[in-house]
Amino acid sequence: MGVLGSACTFDVLVDGGRVGGLKPGEQLTLHVDPGEHIVGVVGRDAICGGGVAQVEVTIAADQRKGLRVGMSQGWDILIEPSAY
C-alpha cells in the first residue's frame, strides 16, 4: 500500500458483497467461480478518504490472478494487477 496507505484498512468486495478486509501488509486469497467479477475496495477509515475503487476481472477455470491495493498521491484507492 506504500507510505500513503500504511495507516489504512480496507473492505474487499466481490460482485457487491463483502468478502474480507485488508490491513497494511496483509494478503487475501479468494476462490471464485470462473467468469467475470467486479472486485471492489473501500477504505474503512476516515483518514483514508478515497471512496471506492472497482475493477472487472475475468477468471478462467484453474486460473490465478493477483491484484494489489494502493493509494495514489491524491489519496484515491487503486487496484492494480500484481505478479505476487
Helices and strands as residue ranges (DSSP letters): H 2-5, E 10-14, E 17-22, E 35-43, G 46-48, E 52-59, E 66-71, E 77-82
